Amino acid sequence: MLKEHRDETKNFIERKQTRTGEEMEEDKDDAEEETLQEVKHESDHEDDQDDKPIYNPLNLPLGWDGKPIPFWLYKLHGLSVSYYCEICDMTFRGRKSFERHFMVPILAMKKKKFFLRY
């Protein structure tokens, strides 16, 4: 089986090396046409996918591709836990976003308003 594949490859390379310039141009044009048709077909297929609503029964946050992140990643980052900030009167998903919001200048102004120390 491997020998057959190697022989086919060898014959293909020999045919490719014996082609004239015109034959190479024809092959190049054919390859470009095939590529254009594939791209057109893929873009049509992608448009069909965009029309469908995203199935998100657990109300998971969306990832970079616009689809819900996997549930295990949701749990790993602690996004299932909500934290409430009494100063801002806001709820945050996950400890990281909750701690990050303390660096915002608006929160510092609110702390000063309530006479809270950093």
N, C-alpha and C positions, 0 to 999 in steps of 0.2 A: 504494500500500500504506500509506504513512504517512497519507494523507488519510483512508482508511477507518478507520484506528485513531483518528485525531483525531475523526472524526465519531461513532464509537462512544462515545468518552470524553465528548464533549459531550452526547450523548443520555442517557448514564448519569447525568451530573451534573444535567441538567434533570429527569429522573425522580426523582432523590434529593431535589431541592429541593422538588418538588411533593407529597411524601408527607405524610400526616397523622401525628399523634402516635401513634395506634394502630398504624399500619403500621411506624413506626420501632421501636416496642416489640417487635413480632412479629419483625422482622429481627434485633433485638438478641438476643432469646431464641433464635432459630434459630442465630445465630452462636455463642452460648455452648454450645449443645448440640453443634454441630459440633466446637468446640474441645475439649470434654470427651471426645468420642468419639476424636478424634485423640490426645489425651494418653493415654487408656486403651490405644489401639492401640500407641502408641510404648512405653509401659511394658511391655506384653506382649512386644513385640519385644525390648526391652532385657533382659528376664528370660531370653529364649531365648539371647541372646548371652552372658550371664553363665555359663550352664551349660557352655559349650564350654571345654575347656582351652586355655591360651595356648600357641601354638606358639613355642618359644624354643630352637632347636637350638644356638645359640652361647652360651647362658647369659649373655645381656646383662642389665644391670641394668634394673629396671623404672622407668618414668617416672611422672609425676604421675597419669596415667590408668590405671595398672595394667598397661600394655602395655610390651613391651621397647622401649628407645630405639633409634633408627635406628643402623645400623652405622657410618655416616660420623661421627655425633656421638660414638659410642663411641671411635672412633679419634682424633677431633679433641681430645677432652678427655684423651687419653692413658690411658684406662682399660684398655687392653690390656696395659699394663706394670704388673707387680706389684713393690712395694717391701716389703722385710722390715725390721722394726725389731728389732734384737737385744736392746734393753733391755726392750721389752714382749713380745717373742716373738710378734708379730702380723704379718700380711701385709696390705698396703693396696693397693687398686686405684687407680692414678693418683697422680701426684706431689702434686696439690693436697690430697688427703685425707691423704697421708703427712706433708706439712708441717704441716697443720692439727692433727694429733694431738700435735705438740710443744707446743702451747699448753695442753694438758690438765693440770690440777694433779696428777693421779695420776702422770703421767710425770715431773714435777718431783720428786716424792717418791722415785721409783725412781732418778732420777739422783743424788739425795743419798745414797741407800742404797749406790750403787756408787762414790761419791765422784767423780762426773763434774761438770765445770764446764759452765755453760750456754753 
